[in-house]
Amino acid sequence: MSKTIECPICGGDVSLANDTIQGELIECQDCGTELEVTNLNPIKLAEAPQEEEDWGE
C-alpha cells in the first residue's frame, strides 16, 4: 500500500511507499523532478537541492 501526494512543482500525483523516510529522494513520474521528503507528519515534498561539483576541494 502506498500514499499519494501532490508534486509541488507540477501538481501531479507522486506515490510514496509506507516505509518512506524523511530525507528520501523520489522522482515525480509526471515532470521528472527529483523531490525530497522534508517532513513526514504531515508529509511534505520539496524540490531536492542540486548537487554542486566540488572540483576536488
C-alpha positions in Angstrom: 0.0 0.0 0.0 1.3 3.5 -0.8 0.3 7.1 -0.2 -0.2 9.7 -2.9 0.8 13.3 -2.5 0.8 16.2 -4.9 4.1 17.2 -6.6 4.9 20.8 -5.5 6.4 21.5 -9.0 3.8 20.3 -11.5 0.8 19.2 -9.3 1.0 15.6 -10.5 0.5 12.6 -8.2 3.6 11.2 -6.5 3.3 7.8 -4.9 5.1 7.2 -1.6 5.7 3.8 0.0 4.5 3.2 3.5 8.1 2.9 4.7 9.2 6.3 3.2 11.6 8.2 5.5 12.4 11.9 5.9 15.2 12.9 3.6 14.4 10.3 1.0 14.6 11.3 -2.7 11.8 10.5 -5.0 11.3 11.3 -8.7 8.0 12.7 -9.9 6.7 10.5 -12.7 4.9 13.4 -14.4 7.6 16.1 -14.6 10.8 14.1 -13.7 11.8 16.5 -10.9 13.8 14.9 -8.1 11.9 15.6 -4.8 13.0 15.3 -1.2 10.7 14.2 1.6 11.1 17.2 4.0 8.5 16.2 6.6 6.5 13.0 7.5 3.7 14.4 9.6 2.2 15.9 7.6 4.0 14.6 4.5 5.7 17.4 2.6 7.8 17.3 -0.6 10.2 19.9 -1.9 12.5 20.1 -4.9 15.7 18.3 -4.0 18.8 20.5 -3.9 21.0 20.2 -6.9 24.4 18.6 -6.2 27.2 21.0 -6.9 30.6 20.0 -8.3 33.3 20.1 -5.6 36.2 20.5 -8.1 38.4 18.5 -5.8 38.2 20.9 -2.9 
